[in-house]
Amino acid sequence: MHHSLPNPRARLEDPLHLFSRAITKLYSLWVSATYPFASKGSNLFIHHTTILNRRMAPAIKLGNSVIIRNNAWLNTFDLSGSDHEVKIVIGDQCVINAQCTISAKNSIHLERDVMVSACALIMDHNHAYEDINLPIQAQGPTPGGTIRIEQGCWIGHGAAIVCSQGELVLGRNSVVAANALVTRSFPPHSVIVGNPARLARQFDAAKGTWVGGSGRPVVSEHE
């Protein structure tokens, strides 16, 4: 008699991990059904450790198949003027990984298929510090600006995207390297590195090739 071999992954699966997944599934359904989001798509995955205040939900739009992993924090504030003003938009198939912070005073928009790696920060304001007679925590946020991360971008581990004023736009299909500090806009198909961030390379559509930050063609490491 033929006996099928057991699935190795099933054999190695930690039972507590399965329990955690079940809790997260129930939590995702509960949040989707009861939180008053400005709008929400289907098939949401919201880890049960996500920091998400029900009072702030009217300022958040979530697309279809959005994944928000453990200990991520979605923060909005200054809602007293207009309870229906949307401040965070997370598009279809976006992934917000563990311990990320998205803090919006004005507007943060992640277009579809954006992946934000663990421990990244996206913040459209800063903390005021100019009054030397007050603790910084008592001075509140700066007026800030707006952030738009276009579709298909990848934000690396520990990267920070901070807009202190105006509009910060990351063009589609751009990569922000791990631990980079981005405070200004970059064009589509950019590879962004460093602190402060700089353009390491970019796809030049007119030339049909990747060029370095200086505009010179770059040779692929695989060639």
Salt bridges, closest charged atoms under 4 A:
GLU13 OE2 - HIS17 NE2 3.85
GLU13 OE1 - ARG21 NH1 3.85
ASP78 OD2 - LYS105 NZ 3.96
GLU85 OE1 - LYS87 NZ 3.92
ASP92 OD2 - ARG112 NH1 3.60
GLU111 OE2 - ARG148 NE 3.57
ASP113 OD2 - ARG112 NE 3.10
ASP124 OD1 - HIS125 ND1 2.93
GLU150 OE2 - ARG148 NH2 3.06
GLU167 OE2 - ARG148 NH1 2.98
GLU221 OE2 - HIS222 NE2 3.78
